[in-house]
Amino acid sequence: MHWLIYGVTDEVVISMAYEEFAIVVTEDKDFGELAFAHQMAKVTVVFLRYRQVELPVIKQNLLRVILEYSHLEGRFFIVVTSTKIRIRTI
C-alpha cells in the first residue's frame, strides 16, 4: 500500500506509517529534525535530496535502497542523493 499525503502534519504522517508498519519517503527536511532532535520518528524515513535534473538517478538510487536495504530490521533515516546513499540508525 502507498499513499500520497498532503496537508497533514509530519507527526500525523509518522503516526499513520507506524500504525501500518510502513516507511516514509519524503522530500521534507523536517523529518530529519523530528527523527534526531525531537526523537519522534518511530518509522524508517527515506529522505530524497535532489535537483530536478537528477530525478532519473534518484529513482535508480531509491530502487537500490528498496532492493538492498529492505531486509534490515530497525528504524533508519536514509538520505538518498544522486551520488550517495547514507543510512543512520534512529
Backbone as CSV, one residue per row, in Angstrom:
resi,resn,N_x,N_y,N_z,CA_x,CA_y,CA_z,C_x,C_y,C_z
1,MET,0.848,-1.167,0.000,0.000,0.000,0.000,0.897,1.234,0.000
2,HIS,0.476,2.276,-0.674,1.221,3.531,-0.641,0.227,4.685,-0.653
3,TRP,0.672,5.781,-0.095,-0.162,6.970,-0.019,0.624,8.162,-0.506
4,LEU,-0.057,9.121,-1.057,0.475,10.461,-1.263,-0.329,11.329,-0.320
5,ILE,0.357,11.927,0.642,-0.348,12.660,1.693,0.057,14.126,1.642
6,TYR,-0.946,14.984,1.585,-0.723,16.426,1.590,-1.626,17.053,2.646
7,GLY,-1.149,18.121,3.274,-1.999,18.911,4.145,-2.162,18.391,5.558
8,VAL,-1.369,17.422,5.980,-1.412,16.971,7.369,-0.033,17.193,7.988
9,THR,0.016,17.187,9.294,1.287,17.429,9.975,2.223,16.238,9.817
10,ASP,3.502,16.508,9.977,4.506,15.445,9.908,4.247,14.394,10.988
11,GLU,3.804,14.826,12.149,3.511,13.909,13.235,2.406,12.929,12.850
12,VAL,1.386,13.411,12.126,0.299,12.539,11.665,0.838,11.534,10.641
13,VAL,1.705,11.986,9.752,2.301,11.084,8.764,3.071,9.979,9.472
14,ILE,3.877,10.327,10.462,4.644,9.334,11.217,3.708,8.361,11.910
15,SER,2.665,8.873,12.529,1.697,8.015,13.221,1.019,7.044,12.268
16,MET,0.615,7.526,11.099,-0.022,6.663,10.104,0.936,5.574,9.632
17,ALA,2.173,5.941,9.373,3.166,4.966,8.915,3.441,3.934,10.008
18,TYR,3.506,4.379,11.251,3.757,3.472,12.371,2.638,2.445,12.498
19,GLU,1.408,2.902,12.396,0.254,2.006,12.518,0.201,0.975,11.391
20,GLU,0.698,1.331,10.214,0.642,0.447,9.052,1.961,-0.293,8.789
21,PHE,2.947,-0.150,9.699,4.271,-0.751,9.504,4.863,-0.326,8.164
22,ALA,4.731,0.955,7.837,5.180,1.496,6.558,6.419,2.360,6.760
23,ILE,7.062,2.702,5.663,8.155,3.663,5.694,7.649,4.977,5.100
24,VAL,8.352,6.045,5.417,8.019,7.362,4.883,9.084,7.728,3.861
25,VAL,8.664,8.019,2.639,9.563,8.528,1.608,9.168,9.981,1.401
26,THR,10.128,10.895,1.585,9.786,12.308,1.603,10.892,13.172,1.018
27,GLU,10.511,14.386,0.660,11.457,15.428,0.276,11.493,16.521,1.348
28,ASP,10.799,16.291,2.454,10.631,17.270,3.529,11.755,17.133,4.554
29,LYS,12.601,18.146,4.654,13.738,18.133,5.576,13.328,18.065,7.036
30,ASP,12.107,18.447,7.347,11.647,18.448,8.739,11.669,17.066,9.368
31,PHE,11.578,16.021,8.566,11.590,14.680,9.134,12.934,14.360,9.781
32,GLY,14.013,14.929,9.300,15.309,14.747,9.940,15.331,15.355,11.324
33,GLU,14.772,16.544,11.448,14.700,17.179,12.762,13.829,16.361,13.704
34,LEU,12.701,15.877,13.215,11.829,15.050,14.054,12.549,13.784,14.508
35,ALA,13.298,13.196,13.605,13.968,11.935,13.910,15.084,12.102,14.932
36,PHE,15.868,13.172,14.818,17.060,13.291,15.651,16.933,14.301,16.785
37,ALA,16.435,15.467,16.514,16.349,16.485,17.557,15.212,16.196,18.535
38,HIS,14.078,15.734,18.010,12.911,15.501,18.858,12.647,14.022,19.122
39,GLN,13.432,13.162,18.503,13.319,11.708,18.661,11.881,11.225,18.533
40,MET,11.167,11.753,17.530,9.770,11.385,17.339,9.577,10.319,16.276
41,ALA,10.562,10.073,15.474,10.363,9.129,14.376,10.320,7.709,14.917
42,LYS,9.213,7.055,14.699,9.033,5.669,15.100,9.116,4.752,13.889
43,VAL,9.433,5.328,12.744,9.446,4.580,11.491,10.711,4.921,10.711
44,THR,10.993,4.111,9.718,12.098,4.416,8.812,11.666,5.528,7.869
45,VAL,12.567,6.490,7.691,12.317,7.622,6.796,13.367,7.604,5.693
46,VAL,12.913,7.712,4.449,13.814,7.848,3.304,13.650,9.273,2.791
47,PHE,14.712,10.046,2.937,14.696,11.449,2.527,15.387,11.578,1.174
48,LEU,14.649,12.091,0.199,15.183,12.279,-1.148,15.670,13.713,-1.287
49,ARG,16.936,13.860,-1.621,17.547,15.184,-1.750,18.129,15.310,-3.146
50,TYR,17.514,16.173,-3.973,17.959,16.251,-5.361,17.485,17.529,-6.035
51,ARG,18.097,17.799,-7.174,17.625,18.836,-8.090,16.846,18.133,-9.196
52,GLN,15.949,18.832,-9.816,15.059,18.233,-10.819,15.823,17.450,-11.893
53,VAL,16.952,17.972,-12.336,17.709,17.288,-13.397,18.275,15.946,-12.924
54,GLU,18.344,15.727,-11.621,18.887,14.483,-11.066,17.824,13.410,-10.841
55,LEU,16.572,13.703,-11.143,15.469,12.791,-10.842,15.667,11.372,-11.384
56,PRO,16.131,11.166,-12.612,16.341,9.780,-13.072,17.320,8.999,-12.193
57,VAL,18.384,9.639,-11.759,19.368,8.980,-10.894,18.769,8.726,-9.517
58,ILE,17.997,9.652,-9.008,17.352,9.489,-7.706,16.418,8.282,-7.737
59,LYS,15.674,8.130,-8.805,14.777,6.981,-8.929,15.562,5.671,-8.882
60,GLN,16.700,5.624,-9.566,17.544,4.428,-9.545,18.074,4.166,-8.136
61,ASN,18.517,5.221,-7.457,19.055,5.061,-6.106,17.974,4.654,-5.108
62,LEU,16.760,5.159,-5.274,15.658,4.759,-4.402,15.343,3.279,-4.611
63,LEU,15.331,2.834,-5.830,15.116,1.418,-6.112,16.225,0.576,-5.485
64,ARG,17.442,1.060,-5.560,18.579,0.359,-4.935,18.374,0.230,-3.428
65,VAL,17.903,1.302,-2.789,17.623,1.263,-1.349,16.586,0.179,-1.048
66,ILE,15.528,0.151,-1.825,14.467,-0.828,-1.606,14.999,-2.249,-1.773
67,LEU,15.763,-2.482,-2.823,16.265,-3.830,-3.101,17.354,-4.282,-2.138
68,GLU,18.254,-3.384,-1.776,19.420,-3.785,-0.987,19.253,-3.638,0.519
69,TYR,18.348,-2.776,0.960,18.292,-2.486,2.390,16.953,-2.807,3.043
70,SER,15.982,-3.308,2.282,14.664,-3.561,2.859,14.671,-4.693,3.884
71,HIS,15.679,-5.530,3.880,15.772,-6.636,4.824,16.248,-6.195,6.212
72,LEU,16.781,-4.989,6.335,17.308,-4.528,7.611,16.190,-4.351,8.633
73,GLU,16.449,-4.788,9.855,15.480,-4.591,10.924,15.877,-3.367,11.723
74,GLY,14.901,-2.648,12.202,15.147,-1.447,12.977,14.553,-0.246,12.275
75,ARG,14.877,0.927,12.820,14.405,2.187,12.236,15.616,2.976,11.764
76,PHE,15.480,3.557,10.566,16.601,4.244,9.956,16.160,5.562,9.344
77,PHE,17.105,6.463,9.245,16.926,7.679,8.455,17.883,7.529,7.287
78,ILE,17.325,7.399,6.093,18.116,7.129,4.895,18.048,8.348,3.988
79,VAL,19.206,8.884,3.652,19.278,10.025,2.741,19.735,9.505,1.384
80,VAL,18.948,9.826,0.366,19.263,9.402,-0.993,19.552,10.651,-1.821
81,THR,20.757,10.725,-2.364,21.122,11.806,-3.279,21.523,11.172,-4.603
82,SER,21.899,12.007,-5.540,22.316,11.464,-6.836,23.673,10.775,-6.764
83,THR,24.448,11.049,-5.725,25.793,10.481,-5.646,26.007,9.518,-4.479
84,LYS,25.066,9.466,-3.518,25.280,8.568,-2.381,23.972,8.206,-1.695
85,ILE,24.101,7.161,-0.875,23.023,6.730,-0.008,23.620,6.650,1.401
86,ARG,23.041,7.389,2.331,23.559,7.417,3.701,22.477,6.854,4.626
87,ILE,22.854,5.896,5.470,21.901,5.253,6.373,22.357,5.478,7.813
88,ARG,21.445,6.042,8.606,21.705,6.233,10.040,20.608,5.566,10.839
89,THR,20.994,4.916,11.920,20.014,4.318,12.813,19.338,5.408,13.627
90,ILE,18.029,5.282,13.768,17.285,6.240,14.608,17.189,5.661,15.994
